[in-house]
Amino acid sequence: MKNLHVWTLALLLLAVVLQWLNYYPQLPNVMVSQFDGHGNPTSQMTKGAFSVLYWVTMLIMLLIFIVLPPAMKRLPTSMWSLPNRDYWLAPERRDTTIAVIREYMFWCGFGMILFFMFLFQFTVSFHASGRERMSMTGFWILITAFAVFITVWTVAFVMQFRKQSA
Protein backbone atom coordinates (compact mmCIF):
# COMPACT_ATOMS: atom_id res chain seq x y z
CA MET A 1 0.00 0.00 0.00
CA LYS A 2 2.92 2.30 0.69
CA ASN A 3 3.99 2.30 -2.99
CA LEU A 4 0.44 3.21 -4.01
CA HIS A 5 0.59 6.17 -1.62
CA VAL A 6 3.94 7.32 -2.95
CA TRP A 7 2.81 7.16 -6.59
CA THR A 8 -0.59 8.69 -5.86
CA LEU A 9 0.99 11.54 -3.93
CA ALA A 10 3.64 12.08 -6.60
CA LEU A 11 1.01 12.25 -9.35
CA LEU A 12 -1.16 14.58 -7.28
CA LEU A 13 1.75 16.91 -6.57
CA LEU A 14 2.73 16.85 -10.22
CA ALA A 15 -0.84 17.80 -11.13
CA VAL A 16 -0.77 20.69 -8.62
CA VAL A 17 2.51 22.00 -10.01
CA LEU A 18 1.42 21.62 -13.65
CA GLN A 19 -1.91 23.31 -12.92
CA TRP A 20 -0.09 26.21 -11.33
CA LEU A 21 2.57 26.53 -14.04
CA ASN A 22 -0.11 26.47 -16.74
CA TYR A 23 -2.50 29.01 -15.24
CA TYR A 24 -0.41 31.39 -13.14
CA PRO A 25 0.88 33.44 -16.11
CA GLN A 26 -2.72 33.92 -17.30
CA LEU A 27 -3.99 35.40 -14.03
CA PRO A 28 -4.59 39.16 -13.81
CA ASN A 29 -2.43 41.17 -11.39
CA VAL A 30 -5.48 41.87 -9.21
CA MET A 31 -7.99 39.07 -9.13
CA VAL A 32 -11.30 38.19 -7.57
CA SER A 33 -10.67 35.68 -4.82
CA GLN A 34 -14.03 35.33 -3.10
CA PHE A 35 -17.62 35.07 -4.30
CA ASP A 36 -21.03 35.10 -2.65
CA GLY A 37 -23.53 32.26 -3.08
CA HIS A 38 -24.77 33.73 -6.35
CA GLY A 39 -21.35 34.05 -7.96
CA ASN A 40 -20.92 37.78 -7.39
CA PRO A 41 -17.35 38.88 -6.59
CA THR A 42 -16.98 40.03 -2.98
CA SER A 43 -13.22 40.22 -2.44
CA GLN A 44 -10.04 40.54 -4.40
CA MET A 45 -6.32 40.12 -3.87
CA THR A 46 -3.13 40.43 -5.81
CA LYS A 47 -1.91 37.58 -7.95
CA GLY A 48 1.06 37.21 -5.60
CA ALA A 49 -1.12 37.03 -2.50
CA PHE A 50 -3.34 34.47 -4.20
CA SER A 51 -0.24 32.46 -5.07
CA VAL A 52 0.96 32.49 -1.47
CA LEU A 53 -2.50 31.50 -0.20
CA TYR A 54 -2.69 28.62 -2.67
CA TRP A 55 0.74 27.19 -1.86
CA VAL A 56 0.45 27.67 1.90
CA THR A 57 -2.91 25.85 1.79
CA MET A 58 -1.39 22.98 -0.20
CA LEU A 59 1.60 22.73 2.14
CA ILE A 60 -0.64 22.73 5.23
CA MET A 61 -2.72 19.92 3.68
CA LEU A 62 0.46 17.94 3.00
CA LEU A 63 1.72 18.47 6.55
CA ILE A 64 -1.56 17.51 8.20
CA PHE A 65 -2.43 14.50 6.09
CA ILE A 66 0.86 13.19 4.73
CA VAL A 67 3.72 14.21 7.02
CA LEU A 68 1.97 14.15 10.41
CA PRO A 69 0.59 10.58 10.34
CA PRO A 70 4.01 8.88 10.62
CA ALA A 71 4.58 10.83 13.86
CA MET A 72 1.39 9.44 15.39
CA LYS A 73 3.22 6.37 16.73
CA ARG A 74 4.89 8.56 19.31
CA LEU A 75 1.66 10.09 20.67
CA PRO A 76 0.59 8.79 24.08
CA THR A 77 -2.86 7.19 24.20
CA SER A 78 -4.20 10.09 26.30
CA MET A 79 -3.67 12.51 23.38
CA TRP A 80 -5.76 10.53 20.91
CA SER A 81 -9.34 11.41 20.04
CA LEU A 82 -10.59 8.10 18.73
CA PRO A 83 -13.80 6.14 19.35
CA ASN A 84 -13.03 3.40 21.90
CA ARG A 85 -9.41 4.55 22.03
CA ASP A 86 -8.40 2.39 25.01
CA TYR A 87 -9.51 -0.72 23.14
CA TRP A 88 -7.96 0.24 19.79
CA LEU A 89 -4.73 1.58 21.23
CA ALA A 90 -4.09 -1.34 23.55
CA PRO A 91 -0.51 -2.58 22.99
CA GLU A 92 -1.62 -5.65 21.00
CA ARG A 93 -3.68 -3.54 18.54
CA ARG A 94 -1.81 -0.23 18.50
CA ASP A 95 0.40 -0.79 15.41
CA THR A 96 -2.48 -2.10 13.30
CA THR A 97 -4.75 0.73 14.47
CA ILE A 98 -2.17 3.38 13.60
CA ALA A 99 -1.65 1.82 10.16
CA VAL A 100 -5.41 1.96 9.50
CA ILE A 101 -5.60 5.59 10.69
CA ARG A 102 -2.68 6.53 8.47
CA GLU A 103 -4.53 5.02 5.51
CA TYR A 104 -7.67 7.02 6.33
CA MET A 105 -5.62 10.20 6.80
CA PHE A 106 -3.91 9.72 3.45
CA TRP A 107 -7.18 9.44 1.54
CA CYS A 108 -8.78 12.33 3.43
CA GLY A 109 -5.78 14.50 2.55
CA PHE A 110 -5.93 13.35 -1.06
CA GLY A 111 -9.60 14.38 -1.24
CA MET A 112 -8.93 17.75 0.36
CA ILE A 113 -6.05 18.57 -1.96
CA LEU A 114 -8.25 17.69 -4.96
CA PHE A 115 -10.97 19.92 -3.52
CA PHE A 116 -8.57 22.88 -3.31
CA MET A 117 -7.27 22.18 -6.81
CA PHE A 118 -10.82 22.39 -8.15
CA LEU A 119 -11.48 25.60 -6.20
CA PHE A 120 -8.39 27.12 -7.79
CA GLN A 121 -9.59 25.94 -11.18
CA PHE A 122 -12.97 27.63 -10.68
CA THR A 123 -11.24 30.90 -9.81
CA VAL A 124 -8.95 30.69 -12.84
CA SER A 125 -11.87 29.80 -15.12
CA PHE A 126 -13.82 32.80 -13.86
CA HIS A 127 -11.00 35.14 -14.82
CA ALA A 128 -10.56 33.50 -18.23
CA SER A 129 -14.30 33.78 -18.97
CA GLY A 130 -14.46 37.58 -18.75
CA ARG A 131 -17.86 37.34 -17.04
CA GLU A 132 -18.96 39.58 -14.21
CA ARG A 133 -20.33 36.65 -12.18
CA MET A 134 -19.05 33.15 -11.60
CA SER A 135 -21.29 30.34 -12.77
CA MET A 136 -22.09 28.54 -9.53
CA THR A 137 -23.36 25.23 -10.94
CA GLY A 138 -19.95 23.56 -10.96
CA PHE A 139 -19.07 25.10 -7.62
CA TRP A 140 -22.19 23.68 -5.93
CA ILE A 141 -21.55 20.29 -7.54
CA LEU A 142 -18.01 20.40 -6.09
CA ILE A 143 -19.25 21.40 -2.64
CA THR A 144 -21.88 18.63 -2.70
CA ALA A 145 -19.38 16.02 -3.88
CA PHE A 146 -16.91 17.10 -1.19
CA ALA A 147 -19.61 16.97 1.50
CA VAL A 148 -20.57 13.44 0.37
CA PHE A 149 -16.89 12.41 0.37
CA ILE A 150 -16.30 13.74 3.90
CA THR A 151 -19.54 12.19 5.17
CA VAL A 152 -18.70 8.78 3.72
CA TRP A 153 -15.13 9.06 5.02
CA THR A 154 -16.34 9.99 8.51
CA VAL A 155 -18.94 7.21 8.68
CA ALA A 156 -16.38 4.66 7.43
CA PHE A 157 -13.83 5.88 9.99
CA VAL A 158 -16.27 5.72 12.91
CA MET A 159 -17.55 2.30 11.79
CA GLN A 160 -13.97 1.04 11.50
CA PHE A 161 -13.36 1.91 15.14
CA ARG A 162 -16.63 0.85 16.71
CA LYS A 163 -16.19 -1.41 19.71
CA GLN A 164 -15.56 -5.01 18.75
CA SER A 165 -17.55 -7.64 20.61
CA ALA A 166 -15.50 -9.83 22.88
MDAnalysis code that builds the backbone (N, CA, C; Angstrom):
import MDAnalysis as mda
import numpy as np

u = mda.Universe.empty(498, n_residues=166, atom_resindex=np.repeat(np.arange(166), 3), trajectory=True)
u.add_TopologyAttr("name", ["N", "CA", "C"] * 166)
u.add_TopologyAttr("resid", np.arange(1, 167))
u.add_TopologyAttr("resname", ["MET", "LYS", "ASN", "LEU", "HIS", "VAL", "TRP", "THR", "LEU", "ALA", "LEU", "LEU", "LEU", "LEU", "ALA", "VAL", "VAL", "LEU", "GLN", "TRP", "LEU", "ASN", "TYR", "TYR", "PRO", "GLN", "LEU", "PRO", "ASN", "VAL", "MET", "VAL", "SER", "GLN", "PHE", "ASP", "GLY", "HIS", "GLY", "ASN", "PRO", "THR", "SER", "GLN", "MET", "THR", "LYS", "GLY", "ALA", "PHE", "SER", "VAL", "LEU", "TYR", "TRP", "VAL", "THR", "MET", "LEU", "ILE", "MET", "LEU", "LEU", "ILE", "PHE", "ILE", "VAL", "LEU", "PRO", "PRO", "ALA", "MET", "LYS", "ARG", "LEU", "PRO", "THR", "SER", "MET", "TRP", "SER", "LEU", "PRO", "ASN", "ARG", "ASP", "TYR", "TRP", "LEU", "ALA", "PRO", "GLU", "ARG", "ARG", "ASP", "THR", "THR", "ILE", "ALA", "VAL", "ILE", "ARG", "GLU", "TYR", "MET", "PHE", "TRP", "CYS", "GLY", "PHE", "GLY", "MET", "ILE", "LEU", "PHE", "PHE", "MET", "PHE", "LEU", "PHE", "GLN", "PHE", "THR", "VAL", "SER", "PHE", "HIS", "ALA", "SER", "GLY", "ARG", "GLU", "ARG", "MET", "SER", "MET", "THR", "GLY", "PHE", "TRP", "ILE", "LEU", "ILE", "THR", "ALA", "PHE", "ALA", "VAL", "PHE", "ILE", "THR", "VAL", "TRP", "THR", "VAL", "ALA", "PHE", "VAL", "MET", "GLN", "PHE", "ARG", "LYS", "GLN", "SER", "ALA"])
u.atoms.positions = np.array([
    [0.830, -1.199, 0.000],
    [0.000, 0.000, 0.000],
    [0.871, 1.259, 0.000],
    [2.054, 1.136, 0.602],
    [2.923, 2.302, 0.687],
    [3.335, 2.802, -0.699],
    [3.634, 1.884, -1.631],
    [3.991, 2.298, -2.994],
    [2.838, 3.011, -3.677],
    [1.617, 2.535, -3.449],
    [0.442, 3.206, -4.012],
    [0.361, 4.634, -3.490],
    [0.612, 4.830, -2.207],
    [0.585, 6.171, -1.622],
    [1.655, 7.061, -2.238],
    [2.844, 6.534, -2.391],
    [3.937, 7.323, -2.950],
    [3.599, 7.754, -4.368],
    [3.140, 6.832, -5.208],
    [2.810, 7.157, -6.594],
    [1.601, 8.087, -6.677],
    [0.600, 7.836, -5.861],
    [-0.591, 8.688, -5.860],
    [-0.223, 10.103, -5.452],
    [0.570, 10.226, -4.396],
    [0.990, 11.543, -3.931],
    [1.859, 12.231, -4.969],
    [2.775, 11.499, -5.575],
    [3.642, 12.079, -6.599],
    [2.820, 12.595, -7.783],
    [1.858, 11.815, -8.231],
    [1.006, 12.250, -9.350],
    [0.159, 13.458, -8.968],
    [-0.356, 13.454, -7.739],
    [-1.164, 14.580, -7.285],
    [-0.315, 15.847, -7.205],
    [0.866, 15.740, -6.654],
    [1.747, 16.912, -6.567],
    [2.170, 17.396, -7.948],
    [2.419, 16.471, -8.842],
    [2.733, 16.848, -10.217],
    [1.559, 17.605, -10.843],
    [0.349, 17.127, -10.607],
    [-0.840, 17.805, -11.133],
    [-0.974, 19.209, -10.551],
    [-0.704, 19.366, -9.255],
    [-0.773, 20.688, -8.615],
    [0.235, 21.631, -9.263],
    [1.461, 21.158, -9.427],
    [2.513, 22.002, -10.012],
    [2.184, 22.344, -11.465],
    [1.756, 21.361, -12.244],
    [1.419, 21.619, -13.648],
    [0.234, 22.574, -13.770],
    [-0.762, 22.403, -12.909],
    [-1.910, 23.310, -12.924],
    [-1.426, 24.734, -12.675],
    [-0.579, 24.883, -11.667],
    [-0.092, 26.210, -11.325],
    [0.754, 26.802, -12.448],
    [1.699, 26.029, -12.972],
    [2.567, 26.527, -14.044],
    [1.768, 26.912, -15.285],
    [0.713, 26.191, -15.562],
    [-0.110, 26.469, -16.736],
    [-0.939, 27.739, -16.563],
    [-1.530, 27.927, -15.409],
    [-2.497, 29.010, -15.242],
    [-1.948, 30.283, -14.610],
    [-0.905, 30.205, -13.835],
    [-0.410, 31.391, -13.144],
    [-0.108, 32.553, -14.096],
    [0.589, 32.310, -15.209],
    [0.876, 33.442, -16.109],
    [-0.375, 34.102, -16.686],
    [-1.484, 33.398, -16.715],
    [-2.716, 33.924, -17.296],
    [-3.541, 34.754, -16.316],
    [-3.194, 34.695, -15.033],
    [-3.991, 35.400, -14.027],
    [-3.742, 36.905, -14.091],
    [-4.791, 37.701, -13.845],
    [-4.593, 39.156, -13.809],
    [-3.813, 39.546, -12.548],
    [-3.217, 40.723, -12.553],
    [-2.426, 41.170, -11.395],
    [-3.273, 41.343, -10.145],
    [-4.512, 41.800, -10.318],
    [-5.475, 41.867, -9.214],
    [-6.637, 40.981, -9.619],
    [-6.975, 40.059, -8.751],
    [-7.990, 39.070, -9.131],
    [-9.037, 38.892, -8.055],
    [-10.223, 38.494, -8.496],
    [-11.302, 38.188, -7.566],
    [-10.932, 36.876, -6.886],
    [-11.064, 36.865, -5.568],
    [-10.667, 35.676, -4.818],
    [-11.798, 35.102, -3.973],
    [-12.904, 35.798, -3.907],
    [-14.028, 35.326, -3.095],
    [-15.326, 35.738, -3.775],
    [-16.328, 34.847, -3.659],
    [-17.620, 35.070, -4.300],
    [-18.725, 34.784, -3.302],
    [-19.879, 35.438, -3.488],
    [-21.026, 35.099, -2.653],
    [-21.734, 33.885, -3.254],
    [-22.814, 33.452, -2.645],
    [-23.529, 32.258, -3.076],
    [-24.158, 32.351, -4.458],
    [-24.201, 33.542, -5.014],
    [-24.772, 33.732, -6.351],
    [-23.706, 33.952, -7.411],
    [-22.435, 33.886, -7.015],
    [-21.349, 34.050, -7.963],
    [-20.857, 35.471, -8.129],
    [-21.356, 36.397, -7.308],
    [-20.916, 37.784, -7.393],
    [-19.586, 37.957, -6.658],
    [-18.628, 38.643, -7.265],
    [-17.348, 38.884, -6.588],
    [-17.535, 39.712, -5.322],
    [-16.872, 39.300, -4.251],
    [-16.981, 40.034, -2.985],
    [-15.629, 40.453, -2.427],
    [-14.540, 39.897, -2.975],
    [-13.222, 40.218, -2.443],
    [-12.178, 39.991, -3.531],
    [-11.107, 40.737, -3.438],
    [-10.035, 40.538, -4.400],
    [-8.692, 40.596, -3.694],
    [-7.683, 40.089, -4.387],
    [-6.323, 40.125, -3.865],
    [-5.367, 40.141, -5.049],
    [-4.125, 40.423, -4.741],
    [-3.134, 40.427, -5.814],
    [-2.839, 38.994, -6.240],
    [-2.313, 38.885, -7.415],
    [-1.906, 37.585, -7.953],
    [-0.866, 36.937, -7.026],
    [0.038, 37.730, -6.514],
    [1.060, 37.213, -5.603],
    [0.468, 36.701, -4.306],
    [-0.472, 37.460, -3.747],
    [-1.122, 37.025, -2.496],
    [-1.928, 35.748, -2.727],
    [-2.591, 35.676, -3.871],
    [-3.343, 34.466, -4.205],
    [-2.399, 33.279, -4.327],
    [-1.247, 33.503, -4.920],
    [-0.241, 32.457, -5.066],
    [0.223, 31.956, -3.704],
    [0.523, 32.867, -2.816],
    [0.958, 32.489, -1.469],
    [-0.143, 31.704, -0.757],
    [-1.375, 32.188, -0.833],
    [-2.501, 31.499, -0.202],
    [-2.646, 30.080, -0.736],
    [-2.561, 29.930, -2.041],
    [-2.694, 28.615, -2.669],
    [-1.617, 27.656, -2.174],
    [-0.352, 28.094, -2.233],
    [0.742, 27.193, -1.864],
    [0.801, 26.923, -0.373],
    [0.486, 27.911, 0.451],
    [0.447, 27.674, 1.899],
    [-0.659, 26.668, 2.231],
    [-1.814, 26.807, 1.582],
    [-2.906, 25.853, 1.788],
    [-2.472, 24.445, 1.400],
    [-1.844, 24.300, 0.250],
    [-1.387, 22.979, -0.198],
    [-0.346, 22.402, 0.757],
    [0.576, 23.229, 1.218],
    [1.603, 22.735, 2.145],
    [0.997, 22.332, 3.491],
    [0.037, 23.094, 3.974],
    [-0.637, 22.727, 5.226],
    [-1.356, 21.393, 5.061],
    [-2.035, 21.203, 3.925],
    [-2.715, 19.920, 3.677],
    [-1.702, 18.777, 3.672],
    [-0.567, 18.980, 3.026],
    [0.465, 17.944, 2.999],
    [0.985, 17.648, 4.403],
    [1.216, 18.682, 5.188],
    [1.718, 18.472, 6.546],
    [0.714, 17.711, 7.406],
    [-0.533, 18.134, 7.347],
    [-1.557, 17.511, 8.196],
    [-1.808, 16.064, 7.799],
    [-1.954, 15.813, 6.516],
    [-2.426, 14.504, 6.091],
    [-1.346, 13.547, 5.597],
    [-0.182, 14.053, 5.276],
    [0.855, 13.189, 4.729],
    [2.056, 13.086, 5.670],
    [2.523, 14.210, 6.190],
    [3.724, 14.211, 7.024],
    [3.411, 13.867, 8.479],
    [2.321, 14.375, 9.008],
    [1.973, 14.152, 10.409],
    [1.663, 12.691, 10.772],
    [0.941, 11.943, 9.937],
    [0.589, 10.577, 10.338],
    [1.750, 9.671, 10.762],
    [2.928, 9.732, 10.119],
    [4.011, 8.882, 10.620],
    [4.439, 9.210, 12.059],
    [4.211, 10.440, 12.499],
    [4.583, 10.834, 13.857],
    [3.569, 10.354, 14.894],
    [2.441, 9.836, 14.451],
    [1.387, 9.436, 15.390],
    [1.813, 8.297, 16.320],
    [2.754, 7.484, 15.888],
    [3.219, 6.367, 16.726],
    [3.730, 6.842, 18.067],
    [4.281, 8.044, 18.095],
    [4.891, 8.559, 19.315],
    [3.896, 9.238, 20.265],
    [2.662, 9.440, 19.809],
    [1.664, 10.088, 20.671],
    [1.204, 9.148, 21.780],
    [1.148, 9.634, 23.013],
    [0.588, 8.792, 24.075],
    [-0.920, 8.612, 23.866],
    [-1.445, 7.517, 24.361],
    [-2.863, 7.192, 24.201],
    [-3.762, 8.330, 24.677],
    [-3.368, 9.015, 25.726],
    [-4.196, 10.091, 26.300],
    [-4.406, 11.257, 25.325],
    [-3.551, 11.400, 24.337],
    [-3.665, 12.512, 23.384],
    [-4.507, 12.177, 22.156],
    [-4.983, 10.957, 22.069],
    [-5.762, 10.533, 20.905],
    [-7.244, 10.835, 21.114],
    [-7.888, 11.286, 20.054],
    [-9.342, 11.413, 20.043],
    [-9.839, 10.381, 19.040],
    [-10.230, 9.242, 19.554],
    [-10.591, 8.101, 18.733],
    [-11.709, 7.348, 19.432],
    [-12.753, 6.946, 18.698],
    [-13.795, 6.142, 19.347],
    [-13.176, 4.879, 19.958],
    [-13.519, 4.598, 21.195],
    [-13.027, 3.403, 21.899],
    [-11.500, 3.330, 21.902],
    [-10.871, 4.456, 22.166],
    [-9.410, 4.545, 22.029],
    [-8.652, 3.574, 22.915],
    [-9.128, 3.316, 24.141],
    [-8.396, 2.392, 25.011],
    [-8.364, 0.987, 24.424],
    [-9.459, 0.596, 23.785],
    [-9.512, -0.716, 23.137],
    [-8.572, -0.741, 21.935],
    [-8.704, 0.254, 21.047],
    [-7.959, 0.240, 19.791],
    [-6.482, 0.544, 19.959],
    [-6.137, 1.250, 21.019],
    [-4.726, 1.584, 21.227],
    [-4.067, 0.719, 22.298],
    [-4.726, -0.363, 22.654],
    [-4.093, -1.341, 23.549],
    [-2.830, -1.855, 22.852],
    [-1.801, -2.190, 23.602],
    [-0.514, -2.581, 22.989],
    [-0.629, -3.624, 21.879],
    [-1.518, -4.591, 22.011],
    [-1.617, -5.653, 20.997],
    [-2.298, -5.193, 19.703],
    [-2.993, -4.050, 19.734],
    [-3.681, -3.544, 18.536],
    [-3.127, -2.208, 18.041],
    [-2.265, -1.595, 18.790],
    [-1.806, -0.228, 18.502],
    [-1.201, -0.081, 17.097],
    [-0.260, -0.930, 16.721],
    [0.401, -0.792, 15.409],
    [-0.589, -0.931, 14.259],
    [-1.485, -1.901, 14.354],
    [-2.483, -2.100, 13.300],
    [-3.430, -0.903, 13.240],
    [-3.852, -0.422, 14.399],
    [-4.753, 0.732, 14.467],
    [-4.115, 1.960, 13.831],
    [-2.867, 2.214, 14.158],
    [-2.173, 3.380, 13.601],
    [-2.027, 3.239, 12.086],
    [-1.753, 2.037, 11.604],
    [-1.652, 1.817, 10.159],
    [-2.984, 2.119, 9.462],
    [-4.083, 1.704, 10.075],
    [-5.409, 1.963, 9.501],
    [-5.701, 3.472, 9.513],
    [-5.372, 4.142, 10.601],
    [-5.601, 5.590, 10.691],
    [-4.756, 6.327, 9.659],
    [-3.533, 5.905, 9.481],
    [-2.678, 6.531, 8.472],
    [-3.295, 6.391, 7.078],
    [-3.862, 5.239, 6.804],
    [-4.526, 5.018, 5.509],
    [-5.710, 5.981, 5.343],
    [-6.526, 6.091, 6.383],
    [-7.666, 7.018, 6.332],
    [-7.183, 8.459, 6.163],
    [-6.140, 8.836, 6.887],
    [-5.620, 10.199, 6.805],
    [-5.100, 10.488, 5.387],
    [-4.426, 9.525, 4.798],
    [-3.907, 9.724, 3.451],
    [-5.046, 10.040, 2.487],
    [-6.095, 9.242, 2.498],
    [-7.184, 9.442, 1.538],
    [-7.996, 10.690, 1.840],
    [-8.107, 11.072, 3.100],
    [-8.778, 12.333, 3.429],
    [-7.959, 13.500, 2.878],
    [-6.652, 13.450, 3.082],
    [-5.782, 14.496, 2.550],
    [-5.822, 14.569, 1.043],
    [-5.837, 13.407, 0.396],
    [-5.928, 13.348, -1.057],
    [-7.198, 14.054, -1.525],
    [-8.325, 13.750, -0.878],
    [-9.598, 14.378, -1.237],
    [-9.593, 15.880, -1.013],
    [-8.964, 16.320, 0.074],
    [-8.935, 17.753, 0.359],
    [-8.043, 18.504, -0.622],
    [-6.915, 17.914, -0.985],
    [-6.046, 18.570, -1.965],
    [-6.753, 18.676, -3.316],
    [-7.457, 17.620, -3.714],
    [-8.249, 17.688, -4.956],
    [-9.298, 18.791, -4.871],
    [-9.960, 18.890, -3.736],
    [-10.973, 19.920, -3.522],
    [-10.370, 21.312, -3.750],
    [-9.209, 21.573, -3.149],
    [-8.573, 22.881, -3.309],
    [-8.085, 23.105, -4.739],
    [-7.647, 22.039, -5.400],
    [-7.266, 22.179, -6.809],
    [-8.462, 22.619, -7.651],
    [-9.620, 22.019, -7.399],
    [-10.817, 22.395, -8.153],
    [-11.257, 23.817, -7.815],
    [-11.150, 24.220, -6.543],
    [-11.485, 25.603, -6.198],
    [-10.596, 26.579, -6.957],
    [-9.312, 26.279, -7.022],
    [-8.386, 27.116, -7.790],
    [-8.820, 27.165, -9.247],
    [-9.186, 26.007, -9.780],
    [-9.594, 25.939, -11.185],
    [-10.835, 26.803, -11.447],
    [-11.790, 26.789, -10.509],
    [-12.974, 27.631, -10.677],
    [-12.598, 29.115, -10.704],
    [-11.662, 29.504, -9.846],
    [-11.238, 30.899, -9.807],
    [-10.547, 31.290, -11.112],
    [-9.654, 30.434, -11.587],
    [-8.949, 30.694, -12.840],
    [-9.941, 30.761, -14.004],
    [-10.876, 29.827, -14.043],
    [-11.872, 29.796, -15.122],
    [-12.725, 31.054, -15.131],
    [-13.057, 31.552, -13.945],
    [-13.824, 32.795, -13.864],
    [-13.061, 33.925, -14.545],
    [-11.795, 34.053, -14.234],
    [-11.001, 35.136, -14.819],
    [-10.826, 34.967, -16.323],
    [-10.720, 33.748, -16.781],
    [-10.563, 33.497, -18.225],
    [-11.860, 33.769, -18.986],
    [-13.012, 33.644, -18.292],
    [-14.302, 33.783, -18.974],
    [-14.653, 35.227, -19.303],
    [-14.128, 36.178, -18.530],
    [-14.458, 37.577, -18.747],
    [-15.847, 37.960, -18.244],
    [-16.526, 37.045, -17.578],
    [-17.865, 37.338, -17.044],
    [-17.778, 38.180, -15.774],
    [-18.903, 38.790, -15.443],
    [-18.964, 39.579, -14.212],
    [-19.335, 38.730, -13.004],
    [-19.933, 37.573, -13.257],
    [-20.333, 36.651, -12.183],
    [-19.780, 35.263, -12.483],
    [-19.483, 34.541, -11.422],
    [-19.046, 33.155, -11.603],
    [-20.276, 32.268, -11.734],
    [-20.232, 31.340, -12.666],
    [-21.292, 30.343, -12.770],
    [-21.153, 29.412, -11.569],
    [-22.189, 29.279, -10.788],
    [-22.088, 28.545, -9.526],
    [-22.465, 27.070, -9.640],
    [-22.935, 26.626, -10.800],
    [-23.363, 25.235, -10.942],
    [-22.229, 24.264, -10.595],
    [-21.083, 24.441, -11.235],
    [-19.947, 23.564, -10.964],
    [-19.467, 23.673, -9.529],
    [-19.491, 24.887, -9.003],
    [-19.071, 25.101, -7.617],
    [-19.958, 24.319, -6.652],
    [-21.282, 24.392, -6.843],
    [-22.186, 23.682, -5.935],
    [-22.085, 22.170, -6.113],
    [-21.805, 21.721, -7.328],
    [-21.554, 20.287, -7.542],
    [-20.303, 19.869, -6.768],
    [-19.248, 20.690, -6.832],
    [-18.014, 20.399, -6.095],
    [-18.268, 20.360, -4.594],
    [-18.969, 21.351, -4.084],
    [-19.250, 21.400, -2.640],
    [-20.057, 20.174, -2.224],
    [-21.055, 19.801, -3.008],
    [-21.880, 18.631, -2.696],
    [-21.044, 17.359, -2.735],
    [-20.227, 17.204, -3.772],
    [-19.375, 16.019, -3.879],
    [-18.402, 15.944, -2.698],
    [-17.841, 17.082, -2.316],
    [-16.911, 17.099, -1.186],
    [-17.634, 16.755, 0.117],
    [-18.836, 17.285, 0.304],
    [-19.612, 16.967, 1.505],
    [-19.938, 15.474, 1.564],
    [-20.294, 14.882, 0.421],
    [-20.566, 13.439, 0.366],
    [-19.293, 12.668, 0.696],
    [-18.171, 13.072, 0.098],
    [-16.887, 12.412, 0.372],
    [-16.561, 12.438, 1.860],
    [-16.642, 13.611, 2.474],
    [-16.299, 13.744, 3.895],
    [-17.275, 12.958, 4.761],
    [-18.550, 12.958, 4.405],
    [-19.541, 12.186, 5.171],
    [-19.246, 10.696, 5.086],
    [-19.017, 10.198, 3.890],
    [-18.699, 8.776, 3.716],
    [-17.403, 8.432, 4.451],
    [-16.409, 9.282, 4.332],
    [-15.130, 9.065, 5.016],
    [-15.336, 8.994, 6.521],
    [-16.103, 9.942, 7.065],
    [-16.337, 9.991, 8.513],
    [-17.096, 8.765, 8.997],
    [-18.156, 8.389, 8.295],
    [-18.936, 7.208, 8.679],
    [-18.054, 5.960, 8.617],
    [-17.274, 5.817, 7.549],
    [-16.383, 4.658, 7.429],
    [-15.364, 4.634, 8.566],
    [-14.818, 5.803, 8.903],
    [-13.831, 5.878, 9.987],
    [-14.448, 5.472, 11.325],
    [-15.600, 6.037, 11.632],
    [-16.266, 5.718, 12.907],
    [-16.663, 4.247, 12.944],
    [-17.172, 3.725, 11.835],
    [-17.552, 2.304, 11.795],
    [-16.319, 1.404, 11.944],
    [-15.205, 1.823, 11.385],
    [-13.968, 1.039, 11.505],
    [-13.565, 0.887, 12.975],
    [-13.819, 1.908, 13.764],
    [-13.360, 1.912, 15.144],
    [-14.486, 1.781, 16.167],
    [-15.584, 1.168, 15.729],
    [-16.635, 0.853, 16.708],
    [-16.090, -0.262, 17.601],
    [-16.661, -0.392, 18.750],
    [-16.189, -1.408, 19.713],
    [-16.438, -2.797, 19.169],
    [-15.433, -3.616, 19.196],
    [-15.556, -5.010, 18.751],
    [-16.107, -5.843, 19.894],
    [-16.992, -6.773, 19.555],
    [-17.548, -7.635, 20.606],
    [-16.481, -8.629, 21.038],
    [-16.521, -8.953, 22.303],
    [-15.498, -9.834, 22.876],
    [-15.675, -11.263, 22.488],
])
